[in-house]
Amino acid sequence: MRTYPLGDVSKFYAGASLPIGESFNGQPDGYLLVRVSDMSLPGNERTLKKSQRWSATPGARSATCPAGSLIFPKRGGAIGTNKKRIVERPCILDPNLMAVEPTPGQLDGDYLYHWFQSFDLSQIANGSSIPQLNKKDLTPLRLPLPPISMQRKIAEILNHLDTLRAKRREAISLLEDLSQSIFRDMFGDVVKNDRGWDEHRTLGDAAFIVSGITKGRRAPNGPLRSVPYMAVANVQERRLDLSAVKEIEATADEIDRYRLLEDDLLLTEGGDPDKLGRGTLWRNELPECIHQNHIFRVRLREGSGIDPIFLNWLVASNRGRSYFLRSAKQTTGIASINATQLKNFPLLIPPIKLQQDFGARIRHLEQCKSSHGEHLSQLDALFASIRHRAFRGELWSIQAASAT
């Protein structure tokens, strides 16, 4: 596999102080004034098409990169975001950005983009208190370089897979938006209760609410055995993250007391304000599991008149969010709720048949999302495998062998 130093097949641009410019309103000529924050604007996910500011005249030569260049953060914590974008038009870069322009006829721009995507910028940055990326850090990096026609073929394959992955992610996002729309259409504004639903009961009237097992507690009496438990990191908004499930030693009595059953609602007690009251339903994802003390288990009483899926959505709605933020104990950057506050959560109770209809529709959409998620995982694995083989030289060696 032939490799070349990146500096031999590209040109580098370092950012500089930006001119004042003016607001960018789609001007077809001139130069985009690009800051790190512009990389996150909607529509700039892979190629950078717009910015907040614009200039009719170029900036410093070293900071004015042409269309087709690859830009990325070069200073501070932004390096860790690992963002890389291909610019669609000439840009002037601020001091926190750097660009690489591929040499025409030697290095394809899309091929360069995918090669950059295969490694983490923070692993290249120097180890000072404020991470930095400089030209000297990048020019020695050795780039696998097949003929330009093969670079374009590899980039075409990876671009196609990337497009399929983006479409799957978009489909999942649209299904989530549809779920939100169904909730609003069926139940109205749940903060104002503009449909006049019954709201004379609290969550404590309808459910048993308990906190979970405490890590580091005094060793209990009796034989212990290891059992999985749900921690704050596992409980996300209307989903579980089971990528890392920890275990704890517990007695048979503790396991029985904190055991999770299907349709239990798991809610986080707090931490960061965005974790406040975050929750999802337990669907027997594991054969046996208990929950940590920073997780509340909400188990509906028989005949409560509440559907568990509707309850999960109600608690996660603006009604739940505003109640928790209003009721929580807050210190600097930290907010938490206790069992009493959770029991006092004001329910809103539409007819049970309407709640159940909503639950059935959400289950169907969740099945669709799960199917898309499985396909996305397969595409992610295929993409990673092909990219890995491409930059090890395996794909073009196969191509060369087939041509002989």
Phi, psi and chi 1 to 4 in degrees:
 res  aa     phi    psi   chi1   chi2   chi3   chi4
   1 MET       -  120.7  178.2  176.8   64.8      -
   2 ARG   -83.2  132.0  -60.8  177.9   66.1 -174.1
   3 THR  -127.5  154.2   63.2      -      -      -
   4 TYR  -135.0  147.9  -65.2   82.3      -      -
   5 PRO   -60.7  138.0  -21.0   32.3      -      -
   6 LEU   -55.7  -36.2  179.3   60.1      -      -
   7 GLY   -64.7  -19.1      -      -      -      -
   8 ASP   -80.1  -18.9  -71.7   -0.7      -      -
   9 VAL  -126.5   22.9  -70.4      -      -      -
  10 SER  -158.1  167.9   62.7      -      -      -
  11 LYS  -124.5  142.1 -179.4  178.9  179.5 -180.0
  12 PHE  -107.6  148.2  -71.7   82.7      -      -
  13 TYR  -130.0  131.7  -62.1   84.2      -      -
  14 ALA  -108.1  144.5      -      -      -      -
  15 GLY   -69.6  165.9      -      -      -      -
  16 ALA  -150.3  175.4      -      -      -      -
  17 SER   -58.5  133.6  -62.8      -      -      -
  18 LEU   -83.3  145.4  -66.3  177.8      -      -
  19 PRO   -66.1  164.2   22.2  -31.1      -      -
  20 ILE   -64.4  -45.4  -63.9  175.2      -      -
  21 GLY    62.5 -155.4      -      -      -      -
  22 GLU  -149.5  172.0   57.4 -172.9   87.4      -
  23 SER   -61.8  138.6  -65.8      -      -      -
  24 PHE   -84.9  121.5  176.0   63.6      -      -
  25 ASN  -125.7   33.0  -62.2  -51.2      -      -
  26 GLY    89.6   16.9      -      -      -      -
  27 GLN   -55.0  130.6  -65.0   91.8  -28.5      -
  28 PRO   -78.2  -16.1   28.6  -34.9      -      -
  29 ASP  -118.9 -165.9   53.1    4.6      -      -
  30 GLY    75.0 -155.3      -      -      -      -
  31 TYR  -134.2  134.8  -58.0   82.4      -      -
  32 LEU   -76.0  136.0  -62.8  179.3      -      -
  33 LEU   -94.3  111.5  -56.4 -178.8      -      -
  34 VAL  -110.4  125.8 -176.5      -      -      -
  35 ARG  -111.4  167.1  -64.9  176.8  170.3   83.7
  36 VAL   -56.7  -40.2  171.3      -      -      -
  37 SER   -61.3  -27.3   58.5      -      -      -
  38 ASP   -67.3  -21.7  -67.3  -46.4      -      -
  39 MET   -67.2  -19.6  -59.1  175.1   77.1      -
  40 SER   -99.2    2.8  -59.5      -      -      -
  41 LEU   -65.4  144.1  -67.9  176.1      -      -
  42 PRO   -54.8  133.2  -24.8   33.9      -      -
  43 GLY    95.9  -11.5      -      -      -      -
  44 ASN  -103.5   28.6  -76.4   -6.9      -      -
  45 GLU   -67.6  -36.3  -72.9   78.8   14.2      -
  46 ARG  -122.4  -48.5  173.7 -169.2  160.3  110.3
  47 THR  -107.8  140.5   56.9      -      -      -
  48 LEU   -92.1  113.5 -168.9  134.7      -      -
  49 LYS  -108.6  -17.8  -52.9  172.5 -176.3  178.1
  50 LYS  -151.5  165.0   57.3 -173.9  176.3 -179.1
  51 SER  -147.5  178.1   62.9      -      -      -
  52 GLN   -82.5  -26.4  -61.8 -179.9   56.5      -
  53 ARG  -126.6  160.1  -53.1  -69.1  -67.2  174.6
  54 TRP  -146.8  153.5  169.6   89.7      -      -
  55 SER  -136.8  142.5  174.0      -      -      -
  56 ALA   -79.4  -17.8      -      -      -      -
  57 THR  -121.7  151.5   57.0      -      -      -
  58 PRO   -69.0  160.4   24.3  -33.0      -      -
  59 GLY   -97.3 -153.3      -      -      -      -
  60 ALA   -56.9  140.9      -      -      -      -
  61 ARG   -57.6  -38.7 -178.3  178.4  -60.0  177.8
  62 SER   -71.1  -15.6   63.7      -      -      -
  63 ALA  -110.6    0.4      -      -      -      -
  64 THR  -107.0  102.0  -54.2      -      -      -
  65 CYS   -99.4  149.5   65.6      -      -      -
  66 PRO   -81.6  167.4   29.6  -34.7      -      -
  67 ALA   -57.0  144.8      -      -      -      -
  68 GLY    92.1   -7.8      -      -      -      -
  69 SER   -74.2  156.3  -60.7      -      -      -
  70 LEU  -103.9  125.3  179.2   74.0      -      -
  71 ILE  -113.2  155.4   66.6  168.7      -      -
  72 PHE  -162.9  157.8   47.0   88.9      -      -
  73 PRO   -67.1  146.4  -17.3   30.3      -      -
  74 LYS  -126.3    3.5   70.7  167.9 -172.6  177.8
  75 ARG  -145.5  138.5 -179.5  177.0  -62.6  167.6
  76 GLY    72.0 -160.8      -      -      -      -
  77 GLY   -63.7  -20.9      -      -      -      -
  78 ALA   -62.2  -25.1      -      -      -      -
  79 ILE   -58.8  -38.8  -65.6  174.8      -      -
  80 GLY   -65.7  -17.9      -      -      -      -
  81 THR   -71.7  -19.5   65.8      -      -      -
  82 ASN    61.0   29.8 -135.7   26.4      -      -
  83 LYS   -80.4  134.3  -66.4  176.4 -179.4  174.7
  84 LYS  -135.2  134.3  -62.1  122.2 -178.6  177.1
  85 ARG  -137.2  144.3  -55.8  -71.6 -172.3  -93.0
  86 ILE   -92.8  127.0  -60.3  173.0      -      -
  87 VAL   -85.1  135.6  -61.9      -      -      -
  88 GLU   -85.9  -12.6  -75.6 -163.0   -9.6      -
  89 ARG  -151.3  165.5   52.9 -171.3  -66.9  176.9
  90 PRO   -56.6  141.7  -24.6   34.4      -      -
  91 CYS  -135.9  151.5  -64.5      -      -      -
  92 ILE  -109.3  125.0  -54.5  172.1      -      -
  93 LEU   -97.0  143.0  -51.8  178.1      -      -
  94 ASP   -79.6  173.4   86.7  -15.0      -      -
  95 PRO   -64.8  -11.5  -23.2   34.8      -      -
  96 ASN   -95.5    5.6  -63.1  -53.7      -      -
  97 LEU  -122.4  156.5  -71.8  168.3      -      -
  98 MET  -137.3  154.9  176.4 -179.5  -78.4      -
  99 ALA  -132.8  150.5      -      -      -      -
 100 VAL  -122.9  124.0  179.1      -      -      -
 101 GLU  -102.7  117.8  177.6 -165.9    2.4      -
 102 PRO   -69.0  141.6   24.3  -31.9      -      -
 103 THR   -73.7  120.0  -59.3      -      -      -
 104 PRO   -56.7  138.6  -23.6   33.8      -      -
 105 GLY    83.3  -13.7      -      -      -      -
 106 GLN  -114.3  -36.5  -68.4 -176.5  -81.0      -
 107 LEU  -137.1  120.7  179.0   57.1      -      -
 108 ASP   -78.1  137.6  178.7   74.2      -      -
 109 GLY   -63.9  -41.6      -      -      -      -
 110 ASP   -69.0  -36.1  -78.4  -10.9      -      -
 111 TYR   -62.8  -43.5 -179.9   85.1      -      -
 112 LEU   -60.7  -42.4  174.6   66.6      -      -
 113 TYR   -58.7  -48.5  168.6   79.5      -      -
 114 HIS   -68.6  -33.1  -73.7  -65.9      -      -
 115 TRP   -65.0  -43.7  179.7   68.7      -      -
 116 PHE   -62.0  -35.3 -104.2   82.6      -      -
 117 GLN   -67.9  -16.3  -70.8  -71.4   71.5      -
 118 SER   -82.6   -3.9   68.9      -      -      -
 119 PHE  -139.6  163.6   57.0   82.7      -      -
 120 ASP   -95.8  123.9 -170.9  -22.1      -      -
 121 LEU   -59.6  -34.2  -67.8  173.2      -      -
 122 SER   -65.8  -19.8   60.8      -      -      -
 123 GLN   -78.1  -15.1  -65.3  177.5   -6.3      -
 124 ILE   -99.4  -28.3  -56.6  168.3      -      -
 125 ALA   -60.3  151.3      -      -      -      -
 126 ASN   -70.8  162.5   62.7   43.8      -      -
 127 GLY   -93.7   28.2      -      -      -      -
 128 SER   -72.2  173.1   62.0      -      -      -
 129 SER   -60.8  -32.2   57.0      -      -      -
 130 ILE  -113.5  107.3  -59.4  177.2      -      -
 131 PRO   -55.6  142.6  -22.1   32.2      -      -
 132 GLN  -137.4  146.2  -60.0  -84.6  -12.6      -
 133 LEU  -118.2  130.4  -85.4  173.2      -      -
 134 ASN  -127.4  165.8  -63.0  -62.5      -      -
 135 LYS   -55.5  -38.7 -178.4  178.8  176.7  180.0
 136 LYS   -66.0  -22.3   63.9 -179.9  178.4   61.6
 137 ASP   -77.3  -26.5  -59.3  -45.3      -      -
 138 LEU  -103.4  -35.5  -64.8  165.3      -      -
 139 THR   -59.4  -33.0   51.6      -      -      -
 140 PRO   -77.4  -14.4   -8.4   23.8      -      -
 141 LEU   -57.8  130.7  -63.2  179.0      -      -
 142 ARG   -92.3  127.2  -60.0 -163.0   68.7   86.6
 143 LEU  -108.3  122.6  170.6   69.2      -      -
 144 PRO   -62.0  127.6  -14.2   27.4      -      -
 145 LEU  -133.9   88.8 -150.8   62.7      -      -
 146 PRO   -74.5  176.6   29.3  -35.0      -      -
 147 PRO   -55.2  153.0  -24.5   33.3      -      -
 148 ILE   -57.6  -34.9 -167.8   71.5      -      -
 149 SER   -64.1  -38.3   59.9      -      -      -
 150 MET   -72.1  -36.9  179.3   54.3   62.1      -
 151 GLN   -56.5  -45.3  -66.7  179.1   41.8      -
 152 ARG   -66.1  -36.5  -70.3  168.4 -179.8  157.0
 153 LYS   -66.1  -44.9 -176.2   62.4  176.8  176.9
 154 ILE   -61.5  -45.5  -70.1  170.2      -      -
 155 ALA   -62.5  -37.6      -      -      -      -
 156 GLU   -62.7  -42.9 -180.0 -176.6  -13.3      -
 157 ILE   -63.9  -47.4  -66.8  169.7      -      -
 158 LEU   -66.3  -37.5  -67.0  174.5      -      -
 159 ASN   -61.8  -41.6  -75.0  -15.9      -      -
 160 HIS   -62.9  -45.7  177.6   64.9      -      -
 161 LEU   -64.7  -38.3  -72.9  172.4      -      -
 162 ASP   -62.2  -39.2 -128.5   -4.3      -      -
 163 THR   -64.6  -42.3  -60.9      -      -      -
 164 LEU   -62.9  -41.0  -66.8  176.5      -      -
 165 ARG   -63.4  -42.8  -64.7  160.3   73.9 -150.6
 166 ALA   -62.6  -38.4      -      -      -      -
 167 LYS   -66.9  -37.2  -72.1 -178.8  176.9  178.3
 168 ARG   -65.3  -43.7  -72.2  -68.0 -179.1 -175.4
 169 ARG   -63.5  -38.7  -72.7 -169.2  -69.8  -93.0
 170 GLU   -64.4  -41.2 -178.4 -177.4    9.1      -
 171 ALA   -61.8  -42.1      -      -      -      -
 172 ILE   -63.2  -42.4  -67.4  170.9      -      -
 173 SER   -63.5  -40.9  177.8      -      -      -
 174 LEU   -66.5  -36.5  -71.1  172.5      -      -
 175 LEU   -65.9  -37.0  -73.5  169.0      -      -
 176 GLU   -66.0  -41.8  178.7   61.4   29.1      -
 177 ASP   -62.3  -39.8  -69.6  -16.2      -      -
 178 LEU   -64.0  -40.5  177.9   57.1      -      -
 179 SER   -60.3  -43.7  -60.1      -      -      -
 180 GLN   -62.1  -41.0  -64.9  -76.9   -3.9      -
 181 SER   -65.2  -40.1  -64.4      -      -      -
 182 ILE   -62.7  -42.7  -70.1  172.0      -      -
 183 PHE   -60.0  -46.1 -178.1   76.3      -      -
 184 ARG   -66.1  -41.3  -71.2 -167.9  -63.2  -91.8
 185 ASP   -66.0  -36.4  -70.5  -15.5      -      -
 186 MET   -83.2  -30.7  -66.5 -176.2   71.5      -
 187 PHE  -122.1   -2.8  -56.2  111.0      -      -
 188 GLY    71.9 -156.5      -      -      -      -
 189 ASP   -82.2  103.2 -174.7  -26.9      -      -
 190 VAL   -76.5  -12.7  -66.0      -      -      -
 191 VAL   -76.7  -48.7  176.2      -      -      -
 192 LYS   -82.2  -16.4  -63.0  178.7 -179.9  178.2
 193 ASN    51.3   55.5 -169.6   15.1      -      -
 194 ASP   -72.8   -7.0   56.8   -3.7      -      -
 195 ARG   -94.2   -5.2  -56.2  -75.3  175.0   87.9
 196 GLY    71.8   33.2      -      -      -      -
 197 TRP   -69.3  156.1  -52.6  122.3      -      -
 198 ASP   -59.6  128.5  176.8   12.4      -      -
 199 GLU  -137.7   40.3   51.9 -178.3  -15.0      -
 200 HIS  -100.8    8.9  -66.5   97.8      -      -
 201 ARG  -123.7  157.3  -64.3  165.8   63.0 -163.5
 202 THR  -109.1  169.3   65.4      -      -      -
 203 LEU   -62.8  -34.4 -173.2   55.9      -      -
 204 GLY   -65.2  -26.1      -      -      -      -
 205 ASP   -71.4  -28.9  -63.4  -31.6      -      -
 206 ALA  -103.5  -11.7      -      -      -      -
 207 ALA  -147.6  155.6      -      -      -      -
 208 PHE   -88.4  129.2  -59.1  101.0      -      -
 209 ILE  -123.7  122.1  -60.1  171.9      -      -
 210 VAL  -135.7  149.1  -63.0      -      -      -
 211 SER   -86.8  165.8 -176.0      -      -      -
 212 GLY  -100.8 -162.3      -      -      -      -
 213 ILE   -74.3  144.7 -165.6  166.9      -      -
 214 THR   -99.5  125.0  -58.0      -      -      -
 215 LYS   -70.9  145.5  -69.6 -179.9   62.1  179.3
 216 GLY    76.0   11.9      -      -      -      -
 217 ARG   -69.3  165.8   67.5 -156.1 -174.8  -73.6
 218 ARG   -62.1  136.4  179.7 -178.7  -60.5  177.1
 219 ALA   -55.7  121.6      -      -      -      -
 220 PRO   -74.6  161.0   26.8  -31.9      -      -
 221 ASN   -78.4  151.1  -64.5  -36.8      -      -
 222 GLY   100.9  164.7      -      -      -      -
 223 PRO   -65.1  145.9   22.3  -31.8      -      -
 224 LEU  -114.0  153.0  -57.2  174.0      -      -
 225 ARG  -143.5  156.3   67.8 -179.7  176.4   90.0
 226 SER   -81.6  135.3 -173.0      -      -      -
 227 VAL  -142.6  141.6   61.1      -      -      -
 228 PRO   -65.2  149.2  -17.5   30.0      -      -
 229 TYR  -139.1  151.5   72.5   93.5      -      -
 230 MET   -90.3  126.1  -69.8  -67.9   99.5      -
 231 ALA  -109.1  177.1      -      -      -      -
 232 VAL   -56.9  -40.3  171.5      -      -      -
 233 ALA   -63.8  -25.2      -      -      -      -
 234 ASN   -78.7  -26.2  -59.4  116.4      -      -
 235 VAL   -96.8  105.1  178.7      -      -      -
 236 GLN  -105.6 -177.9  -58.2  -62.0  -47.6      -
 237 GLU   -74.5  107.1 -167.4   64.6   76.1      -
 238 ARG    59.4   28.6  -69.9 -167.3  -66.8  -86.8
 239 ARG  -161.1  158.5   68.2  179.2  179.3   87.3
 240 LEU  -106.0  141.3  -75.2  172.9      -      -
 241 ASP  -105.8  105.3 -179.9   -4.5      -      -
 242 LEU  -105.6   22.5  -59.7 -179.3      -      -
 243 SER   -68.0  -26.2   58.1      -      -      -
 244 ALA  -141.8  100.1      -      -      -      -
 245 VAL  -108.0  120.7  177.3      -      -      -
 246 LYS   -90.6  164.9  -62.8 -179.8 -179.6  179.6
 247 GLU  -122.7  160.2  -64.4 -169.2  -10.9      -
 248 ILE  -141.0  148.4 -169.6  170.2      -      -
 249 GLU   -81.2  126.9  -64.2  -71.4  -40.8      -
 250 ALA  -144.9  155.1      -      -      -      -
 251 THR   -80.1  168.4   65.4      -      -      -
 252 ALA   -62.0  -37.9      -      -      -      -
 253 ASP   -64.9  -41.8  -74.6  -16.1      -      -
 254 GLU   -65.7  -42.0  -71.5  175.6  -40.2      -
 255 ILE   -62.4  -40.7  -66.6  171.4      -      -
 256 ASP   -67.0  -38.6 -174.0   59.6      -      -
 257 ARG   -69.8  -36.4 -173.5 -175.0  -41.6  149.2
 258 TYR  -107.7   10.0  -58.1  121.2      -      -
 259 ARG   -62.9  138.1 -173.0 -171.7  -50.9  -85.4
 260 LEU   -90.4  136.8  -62.3  176.9      -      -
 261 LEU  -118.2  157.3  -58.3  179.1      -      -
 262 GLU   -55.6  137.6 -174.2  169.4    9.8      -
 263 ASP    77.1    6.1  -74.1  -23.0      -      -
 264 ASP   -64.5  136.4  -77.8  -15.9      -      -
 265 LEU   -94.9  122.6  176.5   60.3      -      -
 266 LEU  -100.2  126.4  -54.7  179.6      -      -
 267 LEU  -127.6  135.0  -64.0  173.9      -      -
 268 THR   -78.8  144.1   59.5      -      -      -
 269 GLU   -80.9  -18.5   72.7  170.9   20.1      -
 270 GLY   149.1 -146.8      -      -      -      -
 271 GLY   119.6 -119.8      -      -      -      -
 272 ASP   -65.7  147.8  -62.9  -25.5      -      -
 273 PRO   -55.0  -29.8  -29.7   37.0      -      -
 274 ASP   -73.7  -13.3   67.3  -32.1      -      -
 275 LYS   -90.9   -5.8  -64.1 -175.0  178.0   72.2
 276 LEU   -67.8  116.0 -165.6   60.7      -      -
 277 GLY    70.0   15.4      -      -      -      -
 278 ARG   -69.2  135.6 -174.1  177.1   68.0 -167.3
 279 GLY  -160.2  167.0      -      -      -      -
 280 THR  -155.4  165.9 -168.6      -      -      -
 281 LEU   -88.3  144.2  -67.5  173.7      -      -
 282 TRP   -86.1  128.5  178.5 -106.8      -      -
 283 ARG  -119.5   33.0  -63.8  -62.3 -168.2 -172.9
 284 ASN    57.1   41.4  -70.3  -23.4      -      -
 285 GLU   -63.2  -26.7  -74.9   83.7   -5.2      -
 286 LEU  -122.9  149.9  -60.1  174.6      -      -
 287 PRO   -59.4  -32.8  -21.1   30.9      -      -
 288 GLU  -149.3  136.3 -177.7  179.1   54.5      -
 289 CYS  -163.2  148.2 -167.9      -      -      -
 290 ILE  -122.0 -173.3   61.2  177.4      -      -
 291 HIS  -133.2  152.5   59.2  109.3      -      -
 292 GLN   -77.0  164.3 -173.4 -169.8   34.1      -
 293 ASN   -70.1  -17.8   63.2  -50.0      -      -
 294 HIS   -86.2    6.0  -63.5  -61.3      -      -
 295 ILE  -118.4  127.4  -58.8  -67.2      -      -
 296 PHE   -89.0  138.4  -69.6  110.4      -      -
 297 ARG  -104.8  121.3 -174.5 -168.3   69.7 -159.8
 298 VAL  -109.4  114.2  179.6      -      -      -
 299 ARG  -118.1  115.0 -178.3  172.1  -64.9  165.7
 300 LEU   -63.7  140.6  -72.2  167.3      -      -
 301 ARG   -74.2  151.9  -57.8  174.0 -168.7  -90.1
 302 GLU   -62.5  133.2 -173.3  175.5   -7.5      -
 303 GLY    75.0   21.8      -      -      -      -
 304 SER   -69.8  -21.2   64.8      -      -      -
 305 GLY    76.4   16.5      -      -      -      -
 306 ILE  -121.4  129.5  -57.5  -69.4      -      -
 307 ASP   -84.9  134.7  179.3   81.4      -      -
 308 PRO   -61.6  -36.7   13.8  -26.1      -      -
 309 ILE   -67.2  -42.8  -66.8  179.0      -      -
 310 PHE   -60.8  -41.4  169.5   75.4      -      -
 311 LEU   -61.6  -43.8  176.8   61.4      -      -
 312 ASN   -57.5  -43.8 -170.9 -175.4      -      -
 313 TRP   -71.9  -35.9  -82.6   74.1      -      -
 314 LEU   -64.8  -45.2 -178.8   66.3      -      -
 315 VAL   -64.5  -34.8  170.1      -      -      -
 316 ALA   -82.6   -6.7      -      -      -      -
 317 SER   -76.9  178.1   70.2      -      -      -
 318 ASN   -60.9  -27.5  -72.5  -23.0      -      -
 319 ARG   -62.3  -48.5 -176.3 -176.2 -177.2   91.9
 320 GLY   -67.9  -43.6      -      -      -      -
 321 ARG   -59.5  -48.0  179.4   83.4  176.8  154.4
 322 SER   -66.5  -37.1   60.3      -      -      -
 323 TYR   -64.5  -46.5  172.0   78.6      -      -
 324 PHE   -65.8  -42.3  -68.8  134.0      -      -
 325 LEU   -66.2  -33.5  -72.3  175.6      -      -
 326 ARG   -73.9  -33.4 -174.2  172.1   64.4 -111.3
 327 SER   -94.9  -21.7  -54.9      -      -      -
 328 ALA   -68.7  150.9      -      -      -      -
 329 LYS   -79.7  126.5  177.0 -177.3  178.0 -178.8
 330 GLN  -126.5  134.9  -60.2 -164.8   37.3      -
 331 THR  -123.3 -170.8   56.4      -      -      -
 332 THR   -59.8  108.5  -54.7      -      -      -
 333 GLY    73.0    3.1      -      -      -      -
 334 ILE  -127.2  137.6  -59.6  -66.2      -      -
 335 ALA  -140.8  141.6      -      -      -      -
 336 SER  -148.5  151.7   62.0      -      -      -
 337 ILE  -117.5  153.8   54.9  172.9      -      -
 338 ASN  -110.7  176.8   57.3   39.2      -      -
 339 ALA   -63.0  -36.8      -      -      -      -
 340 THR   -63.6  -45.1  -61.5      -      -      -
 341 GLN   -62.8  -39.2  -68.6  162.9  -23.9      -
 342 LEU   -66.6  -40.3 -173.1   55.5      -      -
 343 LYS   -64.2  -28.1  -70.7  175.8 -178.3  178.0
 344 ASN   -86.1    3.7  -71.3  -26.8      -      -
 345 PHE   -57.9  125.6  175.2   77.0      -      -
 346 PRO   -78.8  112.5   27.6  -31.7      -      -
 347 LEU   -72.5  161.2  -71.1  175.1      -      -
 348 LEU  -130.5  124.1 -178.9  149.2      -      -
 349 ILE  -123.8   91.8  -50.2  177.8      -      -
 350 PRO   -70.5  171.4  -14.3   29.1      -      -
 351 PRO   -55.5  139.8  -25.5   33.9      -      -
 352 ILE   -59.9  -34.2 -173.1   62.0      -      -
 353 LYS   -63.2  -39.9  178.9   63.4  167.7   60.4
 354 LEU   -65.4  -42.0 -171.9   66.0      -      -
 355 GLN   -60.8  -43.2  -63.2  179.7   45.6      -
 356 GLN   -67.4  -37.6  -68.5  168.7  -16.9      -
 357 ASP   -61.3  -42.0  -71.9  -13.2      -      -
 358 PHE   -61.4  -45.8  170.9   73.3      -      -
 359 GLY   -58.4  -41.4      -      -      -      -
 360 ALA   -64.5  -40.8      -      -      -      -
 361 ARG   -67.5  -39.3  -62.6  174.1   73.6  175.3
 362 ILE   -66.9  -39.6  -67.7  -60.1      -      -
 363 ARG   -60.8  -40.7  -80.6 -169.1  -66.0  -88.9
 364 HIS   -63.7  -44.3  174.5   69.3      -      -
 365 LEU   -65.9  -35.4  -68.0  177.4      -      -
 366 GLU   -65.5  -36.3  -70.6  -63.6  -31.7      -
 367 GLN   -64.2  -40.7  -70.5  171.7   -3.6      -
 368 CYS   -63.8  -43.8  -67.0      -      -      -
 369 LYS   -62.8  -39.4  -75.0  171.6   59.9  178.0
 370 SER   -63.6  -41.2  177.4      -      -      -
 371 SER   -62.9  -45.7  176.6      -      -      -
 372 HIS   -63.1  -38.6  -79.0  -67.6      -      -
 373 GLY   -63.2  -39.2      -      -      -      -
 374 GLU   -65.3  -43.1  -70.3  173.9    5.7      -
 375 HIS   -64.4  -38.5  -71.5  142.4      -      -
 376 LEU   -63.2  -41.6  177.4   58.7      -      -
 377 SER   -61.2  -40.0  -64.3      -      -      -
 378 GLN   -66.0  -42.2  -66.8  168.5    6.0      -
 379 LEU   -64.9  -40.0  -75.2  170.2      -      -
 380 ASP   -59.9  -43.9  -74.6  -18.5      -      -
 381 ALA   -66.1  -42.2      -      -      -      -
 382 LEU   -64.5  -43.5  177.5   61.0      -      -
 383 PHE   -60.0  -47.9  178.9   87.0      -      -
 384 ALA   -62.2  -39.5      -      -      -      -
 385 SER   -65.9  -46.2  173.5      -      -      -
 386 ILE   -66.6  -41.7  -69.9  177.5      -      -
 387 ARG   -62.6  -43.2 -174.0  174.1   67.0 -178.0
 388 HIS   -60.6  -45.8  176.2   72.8      -      -
 389 ARG   -66.7  -37.4  -65.2  177.9   63.9 -164.8
 390 ALA   -61.7  -44.8      -      -      -      -
 391 PHE   -88.1    2.3  -64.3  125.9      -      -
 392 ARG   -96.6   -2.9  -75.3  174.7   58.8   90.0
 393 GLY    84.7    5.3      -      -      -      -
 394 GLU   -72.4  -37.2  -63.9  175.3    7.2      -
 395 LEU   -68.3  -42.9  -68.3 -174.4      -      -
 396 TRP   -78.8  -22.8   24.5  -63.1      -      -
 397 SER   -69.7  -35.5   61.3      -      -      -
 398 ILE   -63.8  -44.1  -67.5  171.7      -      -
 399 GLN   -62.9  -41.6  179.9   73.5   13.5      -
 400 ALA   -66.2  -39.1      -      -      -      -
 401 ALA   -65.7  -38.7      -      -      -      -
 402 SER   -69.8  -22.9   65.5      -      -      -
 403 ALA   -83.6  -14.1      -      -      -      -
 404 THR   -91.2      -   57.6      -      -      -
